[in-house]
């Protein structure tokens, strides 16, 4: 029996594979009942397993190999035929290379239907063949880092706000010179190649009375929006003939300068805080990707530390646009020589002062209703004139006589507000909340 087991075990090694099935079948049936359990299992199973593994690879792979080889040969022409039959994508390259932009355009009809408004920054929104429309959608997409859903939500809110507010009409409105005079300007400078640089100026150090300027938040927002819309018009986005490079430079952006000369940064006035918050909410939603760079000039050294801290919490795309400048006379150095020379002298250039060379919204003097009761309260002068002239002439003389008297009366009322000990300028600094705000176009 031992010799038979040795012979059976040796057969797979000594004989050719073609004889393996014949030699393993005969000995496997004889020793089965006499071999112990420990040696029986390997002896019976190894030959049978060897025979199975030998038969299966020699038959099945041989038969399947031609099928696997034939499949690619047959499918390749079919794939080529499908590609030839597939219609060519005739959409512009800026859509084929940017699926997110293409998807946002697919959503545009729904957005316009939902809002009932199709104007953005003077651009009537149309389809992807309209260059100004493409640039508007690219700005909203870039502002949301390519997230189509977020871009759709922001565009919807911006259109709804424009429909309710009608900011283009605000540009034509008139604003109080007493409240906003000297606080905001717009300049457009050309470089050596004729390229225009649009600059908006916010002179927060010029605020004379906090309650007067910031007391009515809606009125302040309307004035601020009008100044912004005036700058947007100078960008001429509605006349664009080339699409913005999504990953490159955007020529339809402006520079903003915030001047804090003589402004303290120690206290926060509630009216200023409310106006600042509302401004941030509006501008962050309705004016994305319109800011190229923002300069904070004439700020104390503590502001430099504050900006360093802010960068930890804001995105690089936002903080790279913020530039604190402690001395306003150094501002012009940040620009090309041709543009630098056009800056006002106080900011390091050779140009005229903002009050002389820059533009602003339409301002008008406030109508003072207070003198009317005062004029009616003094009948003595009218009584004198009644003896020398008819009553009609007396009524005409009243304003002439009362005008010089009212001037000195009003002057003291204005003086305390202007000469208030540092409080207005102290609290006006709350507008520095614009610095940490994620909004760009404020």
Residue pairs with C-beta under 8 A, 6 or more apart in sequence:
1 31
1 34
1 35
4 27
4 30
4 31
5 27
5 31
5 35
5 39
5 43
7 27
8 23
8 24
8 27
8 28
8 31
8 43
8 47
9 43
9 46
11 20
11 23
11 24
11 27
11 47
12 20
12 24
12 46
12 47
12 50
15 23
17 54
20 50
20 51
20 54
21 51
21 54
21 55
24 47
24 48
24 50
24 51
27 47
28 43
28 44
28 47
28 48
31 40
31 43
32 40
32 44
35 43
89 96
91 102
91 128
92 128
92 129
92 243
94 101
94 134
94 243
94 246
95 101
95 102
95 105
95 128
96 102
98 246
100 141
100 146
100 147
100 148
100 151
101 134
101 137
101 138
101 141
101 246
102 128
103 148
104 137
104 140
104 141
104 148
104 151
104 152
105 127
105 128
105 137
107 148
107 152
108 125
108 127
108 137
111 152
111 155
111 156
111 159
112 118
112 125
112 159
114 156
115 156
115 159
115 160
115 163
116 163
117 159
117 160
117 162
117 163
118 124
118 125
118 159
119 125
119 159
119 162
119 168
120 136
120 155
120 158
120 159
120 162
121 136
121 232
121 235
121 237
121 238
122 168
122 232
122 233
122 237
122 238
123 132
123 133
123 135
123 136
123 237
123 238
124 133
125 133
125 136
126 133
127 133
128 134
131 240
131 241
131 242
131 243
132 237
132 238
132 239
132 240
134 243
134 244
135 237
135 240
135 243
135 244
135 252
136 237
137 151
137 155
138 243
138 244
138 246
139 244
139 250
139 252
139 288
139 289
139 290
140 151
140 154
140 155
140 158
140 288
140 289
141 148
141 151
141 246
142 246
142 250
142 288
142 289
143 151
143 154
143 288
143 289
144 150
144 151
144 154
154 285
154 288
157 285
157 286
158 285
158 286
158 288
161 282
161 285
161 286
162 286
165 225
167 225
167 226
167 228
167 229
167 286
168 229
170 222
170 225
170 226
170 229
171 226
171 229
171 230
171 233
171 361
172 362
173 222
173 226
173 361
173 362
174 362
174 363
174 364
175 219
175 222
175 223
175 226
175 361
175 362
175 363
175 364
176 219
176 363
176 364
176 366
177 363
177 364
177 365
177 366
178 212
178 365
178 366
179 212
179 213
179 219
179 220
179 223
179 366
180 213
180 220
180 223
180 361
180 363
181 363
182 203
182 206
182 355
183 202
183 203
183 204
183 206
183 207
183 213
184 200
184 201
184 202
184 203
184 223
184 224
184 227
184 360
184 361
185 200
185 201
185 203
185 354
185 358
185 359
185 360
186 198
186 199
186 200
186 201
186 227
186 230
186 231
186 234
186 358
186 359
186 360
187 198
187 199
187 201
187 342
187 354
187 357
187 358
187 359
188 196
188 197
188 198
188 199
188 234
189 196
189 197
189 199
189 335
189 339
189 342
189 343
190 196
190 197
190 338
190 339
190 342
191 197
191 336
191 338
191 339
192 336
192 337
192 338
195 251
196 234
197 255
197 335
197 339
198 231
198 234
198 235
198 254
198 255
199 254
199 255
199 256
199 257
200 227
200 228
200 231
200 254
200 255
200 256
200 257
201 257
201 259
201 354
201 358
202 256
202 257
202 258
202 259
202 431
203 259
203 261
203 354
204 258
204 259
204 260
204 263
204 428
204 429
204 431
205 259
205 260
205 261
205 262
205 263
205 298
205 425
205 428
207 213
207 214
207 424
207 425
207 428
208 417
208 418
208 424
209 417
209 418
209 420
209 424
210 269
210 271
210 272
210 423
210 424
210 427
210 428
211 271
212 417
213 220
214 220
214 269
214 271
214 272
214 274
214 275
215 271
217 271
217 274
217 275
217 278
220 275
220 279
221 275
221 278
221 279
221 282
223 361
224 279
225 282
226 361
227 360
227 361
228 283
228 287
228 441
230 359
230 360
230 361
231 254
232 287
232 290
234 254
235 252
235 253
235 254
235 290
236 252
237 252
240 252
244 250
244 251
244 252
250 289
250 292
252 290
253 289
253 290
253 291
253 292
254 290
254 291
254 292
254 441
255 292
255 293
255 294
255 295
256 291
256 293
256 294
256 295
256 441
256 442
257 294
257 295
257 297
257 331
257 347
258 294
258 295
258 296
258 297
258 431
258 434
259 297
259 298
259 328
260 296
260 297
260 298
260 299
260 303
260 429
260 431
260 432
261 297
261 298
261 328
262 298
262 425
263 425
263 426
263 428
263 429
264 422
264 425
264 426
264 429
265 300
265 302
265 303
265 429
265 432
266 426
266 429
267 423
267 426
267 427
267 429
268 427
268 430
269 427
269 428
269 430
272 427
272 428
272 430
272 431
273 430
273 433
276 430
276 431
276 433
276 434
277 433
279 434
279 442
280 433
280 434
280 437
280 439
280 442
283 439
283 440
283 441
283 442
284 437
284 438
284 439
284 440
284 441
284 442
287 439
287 440
287 441
287 442
288 440
288 441
289 440
289 441
290 440
290 441
291 321
291 440
291 441
292 321
293 321
293 322
293 323
293 334
294 321
294 322
294 323
294 434
294 440
295 323
295 324
295 325
295 331
295 334
296 303
296 307
296 322
296 323
296 324
296 325
296 432
296 435
297 325
297 327
297 328
297 331
297 347
298 325
298 326
298 327
298 328
299 324
299 325
299 326
299 432
300 326
301 326
303 324
303 326
303 432
303 435
304 324
304 326
306 432
306 435
307 319
307 322
307 324
307 435
310 319
310 322
310 435
310 436
311 319
313 436
314 436
314 438
315 438
318 438
318 440
321 440
322 435
323 334
325 331
325 334
328 346
328 347
328 348
329 346
329 347
329 348
330 348
331 343
331 347
331 348
332 340
332 341
332 343
332 347
332 348
332 349
333 340
333 348
335 343
340 348
340 349
341 349
341 350
341 351
342 349
342 350
342 351
343 349
343 350
343 351
344 351
344 352
344 353
344 354
344 357
345 351
345 352
345 353
346 353
351 357
368 410
370 410
371 402
371 406
371 410
374 402
374 406
374 409
375 398
375 399
375 402
375 406
378 402
381 397
381 398
381 401
381 402
382 394
382 395
382 397
382 398
385 393
385 394
385 397
386 394
389 397
417 424
434 442
